[in-house]
Amino acid sequence: MIKQRVLFLLATLVLGVSSAMADTPAPAPMQRYVIERVIPGAGKMTADQLRAAAAKSNKVLMELGPDIQWVQSYVTGDKLYCVYNARSEEVIKRHAERSGFPASHISAVTAVIDPTTAH
């Protein structure tokens, strides 16, 4: 009798938790974005300056949590082109504001092509 009650309570707990979880909306899927950052002289930054910039960005990313991920960045003369995964454009804007790195233009990636796309 006690065993049956324990099993009943466990089943009720598991079903209650799973039904409560079913009522919780799933987080928005991650979208890939390309961010253009106008930073005069970016291409002349030293390895130490780039390392410091990456550390600053990483610190802000940790504060913002799992809704944003930095994939990689391309440094050019006066711009950085950064690839991010994020749940929204807004979280990218928050990262830009907190880190001090401008998000001059944010574009959602709609497709990726490469030489193999032709086949």
Secondary structure, 3 states (H helix, E strand, C coil): CHHHHHHHHHHHHHHHHHHHHHHCCCCCCCEEEEEEEECCCHHHCCHHHHHHHHHHHHHHHHHHCCCEEEEEEEECCCEEEEEEEECCHHHHHHHHHHHCCCCCEEEECCCCCCHHHHC
